[in-house]
Amino acid sequence: MSKVLFLLATLLMFDISYAANPTVERPSYSEGDYWVYADDDKEVKFTFVREEKDRYIFEKGGTQVVKDFNLTYVKDKIVGYPGPIIKFPLTVGKWWDYEFEAEDTTTKKETKRIAKYVVESYEQIAVPAGTFWAFKITFTIVGAKFRHTLKSGDYWYAPEVKNIIKSSSKGDLLELIKYKVK
């Protein structure tokens, strides 16, 4: 009897730990899937149009938006600023850096910067569209030379929604208010 109880307890612990730290692959979308966000006083809607060989094509306000498979904006074959905001597969504890150059607002010269990303946790979060389990990703952008923080923030990716549901940085807040995915 004690062996059966030990086996059941072990299986239960495995099941709980798996749920607490899942691994999520990149999403697959269907034509017509959409996400509507509250951005300050306006609504912003992204609608999935199609997938090409190495990127997703979305429509936003009548304009085509191209994102790579890590949901990072792509413009003219150059990866968007500041690099891959998500690196699938996602799991708690994963981290990545991205080096890039940007104009210094005081000197007007291009300076090297490093964007650092960490998947901090897998937690429940409430937004106007509902309550979801989501990966909390923290980012910090630092000056490459002196390593001083230039910008930081958090965002949450919800596997059920197949997208970011909330983003917060320096008083800027973006939240999902409705969505449809197949």
N, C-alpha and C positions, 0 to 999 in steps of 0.2 A: 504494500500500500504506500509506503514512504517513497519508493522508487517512482510510482505513478504520480504522486504529488510533486516530487522533484522535477520530473519530466514536464508536467503541466506548468509549473512555475517557470522553468527555463524557457519553454515555448512562449509563454505570456510575456516574459521579459524581452525576448527576441522581437516579438510582434510590436511591443511598445517602442523599443529602440529604433526599429525600422521606420515606424510612423513618425518618430521624432526627427529623423535625419534621412529623408528620402533623397534619391538622386533623380533629377529630371532632365530628359533629353530635349532638344529643340522642338518647338511645336510644329504641328502640321495644321494648316488652315484650309478652309473651304471658301469658295467664292461667295461673297456676301457677308462673311463674318465682319462684325464691326465693334468698335469701342468708342464711347463718347466720354470725354473728360471735361471737368470744370477747371478752367484756367482763368484765374481772376474772375472777371464778370462775364466771361463768354464761354460758350461750349465749343469744343473741338472734336470733330468726328473723323476717325480713321476707318476706312473700309478696305478689306482685303480684296484685291483684284485678281492676282495670279502669282505663281511662283516661276521664276526663271532658273537657269542652271545653278546659280550661286547666290540668289537674292530673292527677296519678297518685294512685290509691287503693291502699294497701297494707294488709296485716293484720299486726299484731305482737302476739302473745300474746292473741288474742281481741279486740283493740282496733283500730279503724280508724285508720290513719295517712294523712294527706293531705300530699302533697309537690307543689310546683309543677314545671314542666318543667326547672328547674335543680336539682332534687333537694333543695330547701329545704323544711323543714316549714312548713305553713300551718295556722294556728289561727284560726278565726272570721274568715276573710278578711284577716287581718293576716299579712304575711310573717314567717317565723320568725326568731329571733335567731341569729346577727347578720347577717341579710341573705342574699343569694344566695351559697351556698358554692361553686357552680359557675356559670359563665356560658357556655353553649354558643353557638357552636361553640368548642371548646377548641383552643388551639395554644400552643406554647412562646412565652413572652414576653408573653402577654396578661395584663392586670391590670385590677382594678376596685376601687372603694371603696364603702363603704356607711355612711352616717351613721345613728345611732340613739341613743336615750336609754336609760339603765339606772341603777338605784339604786346610788349610791356606798355601799359597805359601812361606811364610817366616819361619813359625814355623814347618811346615810339620805335624801339628796336625789337627784332625778333629774339626771344629768349627761350631756352630749353625749359620744359616743364615735364613733370611726371604725374600721371594720374594713377592713383593706387585704389584698387577695388578689393573688398573683402565681403564674402558671404557670411554675415554675422550670425544669423539664426533662421529658424523656420518657425513662424509664429502666426497666430490668428490676428487678423487686422480688419477693422471695420471701415468701410468707405460708403458713400451714398448708394452704390450699386449692391451692397451686401457685405457679409462677413466672410472672409476667405482665409485659408492657410496660404502663407506666402513666404518667400525667401526675402529676408531683409539684407540689402546690399548697401554697404557704406562706401562712399568714395571720398578721397581727399586729393586735391591737386596742389602740388608743391613746386616751388621754384627749384630747378635742378641744381643750381649753384649753391644756394644757402639753405635749401630744404625748408623754407618757410611756407606755411600754409596759405594758399591763395583763395581756395574755395573748398567747401566740404558739404556733404549732404547725405541723404538716405533715399533709397527707393525700394519698392517691394514688388516682386514678380510672383504672380499667382498662377500655378500650373493649370488650375481649373478654368481660368479666364484666358490663358495662353498669352498673357501680356503683363506689362507693368500696371499696377492698380493705384499706386500712390508714389509721388515724388516730392521731396521736401529739401529745400536748400536756401539758406539766408532769407527766410521769410516768404519765399516763393513756394506755393503749394499747388500741386496738380493731383486731382483725384478722379477716379473712375465713377461716373454717375449712371451709366447703363452700358450694356454690351449684349452681343449675340454671337455665340460660337456653336458650330455643329460638332 
